[in-house]
């Protein structure tokens, strides 16, 4: 177990370190695969459609006539939308402004 640095030791360390070199070395380590893995995160097409329409999960669920939990299950791939919901989602993908208009008029 390492003991904490004294104030004098900490001051000396801070005077001799080069933060830019530390950052550059960190990038070199990542590039060389020595530190973790870079993971690409992708969202489901349903999430992209909802975000494109500018709607929250609650708003989108109301417009589709489902619970927020059901929408979350669809977005996370645990369940698939029914035929009617798929049609509304297709409309939302092609014409997101239509859903916003419907939401504003309700």
LINTA-V632527 format. One record per pair of residues at least 12 apart in sequence whose ideal C-beta (glycine too) atoms are under 7 Angstrom apart, sorted by sequence separation. I is the first residue (numbers start at 1). J is the second residue. D is the distance in whole Angstrom. If there is no record, write none. Layout:
{{I,J,D} {I,J,D}}
//
This chain:
{{57,71,6} {57,72,7} {66,85,7} {64,85,5} {64,88,6} {46,74,6} {47,75,5} {46,75,5} {44,75,5} {44,77,6} {63,99,6} {53,92,5} {63,102,6} {49,89,6} {63,103,6} {46,89,6} {49,92,5} {53,96,4} {49,93,5} {52,96,5} {55,99,7} {59,103,6} {53,99,5} {54,100,6} {53,100,6}}
//
